[in-house]
Amino acid sequence: MGSGDVYKRQCFDYVINQAQISPSETIFIDDTLENIVTARHAGFNSIHFDRNSNSLFDALEKYLSKDEL
C-alpha cells in the first residue's frame, strides 16, 4: 500500500468517525476506480460510476437490484 493509498484510507476513516456512519450501511459512488477500491477496503458498499456509459440512475438501479441486499 502506497502513501497515497494510506492517505485515502485515512480520509475515509475520518469521514466515518466525523459523520458517525457505518460504512456497511452506506453507498459510496465515484467515477475513479482507485477510490472505489479504497472505499471497499474501508467497508463501504460502492458503485463505480462510469459517466461515459451510464446514468447515475441506471447505476443505482443495477446496484439496488442485486440479490445480496
N, C-alpha and C positions, 0 to 999 in steps of 0.2 A: 504494500500500500504506500503510495507516494505522499508527499507532503500536501499536495492539492487534495487528495482523497481524504486525508485526515482532517483538513480544514472543512471540507464539505460535510463530513460526518459531524464535526463539532457544530456546524450551523444547524443541522437537523436536530441534534441533541438540545441545542439552545431553544429552538422553536418548541420542541416537545415540552421542555421544562417551563418556558415562559407562558405558553398558551395552555399548559396543563391538559394536553391531549394524549390520547392513546393512539400510537401510530397504527395499530391493527384496526382501529375504528375510523381511520382517516384515509382519504384517497388523495394521492399526490399526482398532479398532472403536469407534464413538462414535455418540451419538444427535444430535449437533449438527453440522449441515451445514457450518458455518464451520470447525470443527475438521477435518472430513474434507477440505475443500478445502486447508487448510494442510498437512495430512499428505501429501496427494498431491503438493503442490508440493515437499515435502521428500523425495519419492521413495518414500513408503510405499504399499503396497497397502492399500486402505481399504474398509471396509464401513460404509455409513450405516445404522445400526440404528434402525428405527422401532419403538419399543417398543409403540406402539398397534396395530400391524397384523401384526407378525411375531414369531415366537420367535427367539431368537438361533440356535438350531439350524437353523431354516429359512434364515436369512440366511447362515450359514456354508455350508450345503449348496448354496445357489444360487451363492455365490461360488466354491466349490471345483469346481463342475460346469462352469465357464466353460472354453471350449476353449483359451484363451490361457495356461493354467497349464502 
